[in-house]
């Protein structure tokens, strides 16, 4: 793993050094667009070599000696099923020869256009044509092409996708960190994504993310399936993203991973592109506390079953949107600001209705500094349409909610960043699994987790803050006798005073010497 990180970090360092004065928010489309072009070009060349090898084999049905016939076969897009057909002037081998050409930005914009036109069904308006507009110097752009030329994407398609996928994911993370708050528009930290996926367990069915960013939730869902010996074809992916440049990042990310998905472009709350969808799993990190989000045209929308959401905060619009799109056995897991757990007024009434409809399954309080970009305290909500025993959930959870306070469960990776380790992720996810009856051994742990009845939640004004229910952790029993402890602490304090006095005398003596020397 360390080797992988070193490779990705070195690549990032080389690429970021060439950014110059270009904004990170703009440069990411240049770097990630080039990376995508390199990958699809390499995949095309690999398939082209396979075709040439087959035409050289006199036992192969594709065997051909005539030069013109061979060229016709090689230039037939239908021969490249499973990979994108890349015309000559968009191939990496051609562009690599143009690194010293002053027109390189134009050539790259043209290359993106050429690839889109040759693969309109899948790539229409997906690739970034930003090289001229960015005003990046052609020499810096040429050096960036050379950086990506050095990447060995492997000799097999699977290895190539794995390598490129890791690099692409690492670059997304680094761009999110450098962009600050705006980075949260397209990237959710691994720790959050992994714990959502581990708890939702998306083995099969329809997976939906209505604020899908660059597609990280989908990528992690397929990793989960493959880790459990399943196939990514067992799930159908649906998403929507409102920012066109982020939508492109998502489309490219999924293509690189070999993941098929129906990813729509548009404002989810104002223009739901998947109106009839009923999903088995919904996983999301919608924008926190979104204001000025609606217009009068959607006031009568069937999604607002529990009440109209004020224009000042869309949190409960997102929640109702997800409830609307869950199927009869569906689960939803999502990130929201902590305020959603306790806010009053109209939003509080909507929360009360959702609680009394027995849709809230689990609430998890998160530690601070999990996000690169969001200083607002956050939490995880989990909703369930069916809390009865079913499909491996062996406990009836009706009229109950599991609260987990994970604020003190984290591993520090820097002064400003924490994450969940694998063991910490498993600790939290397994607590939920025990609650659902997937594994045995659940018990309330003071300060960490508690199963609470809806009646108790109602008595506490339908506030869902975990700390209100799980209490404080049991303090460790102090076995040291009181008199002995006082004596020990007094000696330690006296020793500290003596050390302080000695230090002060030393400082005073040195100051006197300085004054004497200065005369």
C-alpha positions, -999 to 999 in steps of 0.1 A, spaced: 0 0 0 28 24 8 42 18 -27 9 28 -42 7 60 -21 42 69 -31 35 64 -68 3 85 -66 19 112 -44 49 115 -67 26 118 -97 5 145 -80 36 164 -70 48 164 -106 14 174 -120 7 201 -94 41 217 -98 30 226 -134 -2 243 -123 14 277 -119 -11 305 -113 -41 285 -126 -69 280 -101 -70 245 -87 -108 244 -95 -99 249 -132 -67 228 -133 -84 197 -121 -104 195 -153 -71 198 -173 -53 171 -153 -82 147 -149 -93 152 -185 -58 144 -198 -56 113 -175 -89 100 -189 -77 106 -225 -44 88 -218 -63 58 -204 -89 54 -232 -61 59 -258 -40 32 -242 -70 9 -241 -77 16 -278 -40 9 -287 -41 -24 -267 -72 -35 -287 -56 -24 -319 -25 -46 -312 -48 -75 -305 -65 -71 -339 -31 -69 -356 -21 -101 -338 -52 -119 -349 -48 -108 -386 -12 -123 -385 -26 -156 -373 -35 -178 -403 -57 -199 -380 -78 -170 -369 -110 -161 -387 -97 -125 -389 -65 -135 -407 -57 -110 -434 -26 -103 -455 -38 -75 -478 -26 -42 -465 -57 -22 -475 -80 -48 -460 -60 -47 -428 -62 -9 -426 -100 -11 -431 -103 -36 -403 -82 -15 -380 -102 17 -388 -136 0 -382 -150 13 -349 -172 -18 -346 -141 -38 -341 -134 -20 -308 -164 -32 -287 -158 -26 -250 -133 3 -256 -137 37 -270 -127 42 -307 -100 69 -309 -93 86 -342 -57 93 -351 -55 129 -341 -68 122 -306 -45 93 -299 -19 98 -272 9 87 -295 0 116 -318 -4 142 -291 28 132 -274 47 143 -305 30 177 -302 43 186 -267 65 214 -281 38 228 -304 25 262 -295 -9 251 -307 -10 222 -281 -40 236 -262 -60 238 -294 -50 203 -304 -61 189 -271 -95 207 -272 -99 193 -307 -89 158 -295 -116 159 -268 -141 170 -295 -130 142 -319 -133 115 -292 -168 127 -282 -180 128 -319 -167 93 -324 -185 80 -293 -215 102 -290 -238 76 -273 -216 75 -242 -194 105 -243 -215 133 -256 -206 166 -238 -186 146 -212 -150 155 -219 -135 188 -208 -126 212 -237 -109 238 -214 -73 239 -226 -74 271 -247 -98 288 -223 -76 281 -193 -47 300 -208 -23 274 -196 11 279 -213 17 253 -240 51 244 -224 35 235 -190 8 216 -208 34 197 -228 53 188 -196 20 176 -181 15 153 -211 50 140 -205 42 133 -168 11 112 -178 30 95 -206 52 79 -179 23 62 -162 23 25 -169 -13 15 -168 -4 -22 -169 -7 -48 -197 -41 -61 -188 -74 -42 -188 -81 -51 -152 -48 -39 -139 -50 -7 -160 -84 2 -146 -71 -4 -111 -40 17 -115 -58 46 -132 -87 44 -108 -64 48 -78 -46 77 -94 -78 94 -104 -92 89 -69 -61 103 -53 -61 134 -75 -98 140 -67 -89 139 -30 -59 162 -34 -79 187 -55 -107 187 -29 -81 195 -2 -65 223 -22 -99 239 -31 -112 241 5 -149 245 8 -156 241 -29 -139 207 -28 -169 194 -9 -190 199 -41 -173 169 -58 -156 148 -31 -166 130 1 -137 117 23 -131 79 22 -139 74 58 -174 87 54 -181 68 21 -168 35 35 -188 36 67 -220 45 47 -214 16 23 -205 -9 51 -237 -1 69 -260 -1 39 -244 -33 24 -254 -27 -13 -251 -63 -25 -276 -59 -53 -305 -38 -66 -308 -1 -75 -283 22 -59 -292 59 -60 -272 91 -51 -291 123 -59 -261 145 -52 -234 122 -66 -205 146 -71 -176 127 -87 -192 93 -81 -173 81 -51 -203 65 -35 -208 43 -66 -171 34 -68 -171 23 -31 -203 3 -36 -188 -17 -64 -157 -23 -42 -179 -36 -15 -196 -60 -38 -164 -73 -53 -149 -77 -17 -179 -100 -9 -174 -121 -41 -203 -104 -59 -203 -88 -94 -208 -51 -100 -234 -60 -126 -256 -70 -97 -264 -34 -90 -280 -7 -112 -266 28 -106 -287 60 -107 -274 95 -99 -279 132 -105 -255 161 -102 -263 198 -106 -229 211 -116 -220 203 -152 -182 201 -146 -187 178 -116 -211 157 -137 -183 152 -162 -159 141 -135 -184 115 -124 -190 102 -158 -152 98 -164 -147 83 -130 -173 56 -137 -160 49 -172 -125 44 -158 -139 18 -133 -159 0 -159 -191 10 -141 -223 16 -160 -247 42 -146 -276 64 -154 -261 98 -143 -284 128 -150 -274 164 -151 -297 189 -133 -309 203 -100 -323 173 -82 -348 192 -60 -361 215 -87 -359 190 -116 -359 154 -105 -345 134 -134 -355 100 -119 -391 107 -110 -403 70 -111 -372 55 -95 -377 33 -64 -343 24 -51 -332 -4 -28 -303 17 -14 -298 55 -13 -264 68 -3 -256 105 -4 -238 136 9 -261 164 -2 -251 201 3 -254 211 39 -279 238 49 -286 248 13 -305 281 11 -326 298 -16 -331 264 -31 -367 263 -43 -394 281 -63 -432 280 -61 -435 255 -90 -426 226 -67 -447 234 -37 -473 207 -47 -446 181 -55 -456 146 -41 -422 143 -25 -431 167 3 -453 142 21 -443 155 56 -446 192 49 -432 221 29 -396 228 36 -386 265 42 -365 282 15 -338 290 40 -326 254 45 -331 223 22 -320 196 46 -355 182 51 -362 185 14 -333 161 7 -346 138 34 -381 137 20 -367 133 -15 -349 102 -4 -379 87 14 -400 93 -17 -375 73 -38 -370 43 -15 -386 10 -24 -407 -10 2 -376 -26 17 -352 2 10 -325 17 32 -310 52 30 -278 64 45 -266 100 42 -245 128 57 -261 160 71 -252 189 94 -258 182 131 -285 210 131 -309 186 113 -310 165 145 -324 192 167 -337 222 147 -372 234 157 -400 252 138 -413 238 105 -383 216 101 -387 202 136 -423 193 128 -412 174 96 -386 155 117 -413 146 142 -435 132 115 -407 112 100 -398 98 135 -435 89 142 -437 72 108 -409 49 121 -385 56 93 -355 65 114 -333 35 119 -300 48 132 -282 81 139 -244 84 142 -226 115 156 -193 120 138 -160 133 151 -149 168 140 -123 172 112 -134 142 92 -141 165 62 -114 184 44 -138 212 37 -166 215 61 -161 229 96 -198 223 105 -204 193 128 -219 165 109 -238 133 115 -251 102 96 -287 94 92 -300 59 83 -336 54 73 -354 21 67 -388 16 50 -391 -19 66 -379 -26 101 -395 -60 104 -374 -92 102 -365 -97 65 -336 -105 41 -310 -113 68 -322 -87 93 -333 -111 120 -344 -85 146 -377 -66 146 -366 -30 150 -400 -14 148 -405 16 171 -368 16 179 -338 38 169 -301 30 174 -280 59 185 -242 59 182 -219 86 195 -187 82 175 -173 117 182 -143 103 200 -137 73 177 -111 84 152 -74 82 141 -56 114 137 -37 118 104 -27 154 107 -33 185 128 -64 193 108 -76 159 97 -89 127 113 -102 95 98 -117 61 107 -93 32 107 -105 -1 93 -111 -14 129 -130 17 139 -152 14 108 -159 -22 116 -167 -13 152 -194 11 142 -207 -10 113 -209 -42 134 -228 -23 161 -255 -15 135 -254 -51 122 -260 -64 158 -289 -40 161 -304 -54 129 -297 -90 140 -273 -98 112 -248 -109 139 -253 -117 176 -242 -98 207 -257 -64 207 -256 -45 241 -260 -9 250 -226 7 259 -228 39 280 -212 68 261 -212 49 228 -245 32 217 -281 28 229 -313 14 214 -341 39 222 -379 36 219 -399 62 199 -418 70 231 -385 82 248 -376 102 217 -411 118 217 -406 127 254 -373 144 245 -390 167 220 -380 144 190 -344 156 192 -321 130 176 -287 140 190 -270 108 201 -253 123 231 -287 130 246 -294 92 248 -262 73 251 -249 94 280 -213 98 292 -189 68 291 -182 50 324 -152 65 341 -123 41 349 -123 30 385 -95 47 404 -81 21 428 -55 45 444 -64 54 481 -74 91 485 -47 99 511 -20 82 491 -31 101 459 -31 135 477 4 128 491 17 118 456 2 148 438 15 171 465 50 158 460 47 161 422 34 197 426 63 206 450 88 191 426 73 212 397 75 244 418 112 237 426 120 231 390 102 263 380 122 282 407 155 268 396 147 276 360 138 312 370 171 316 389 191 304 359 173 328 336 179 357 360 216 349 363 220 348 325 202 381 321 226 397 347 256 385 327 241 399 295 237 433 312 272 432 326 286 423 292 267 451 276 283 478 298 
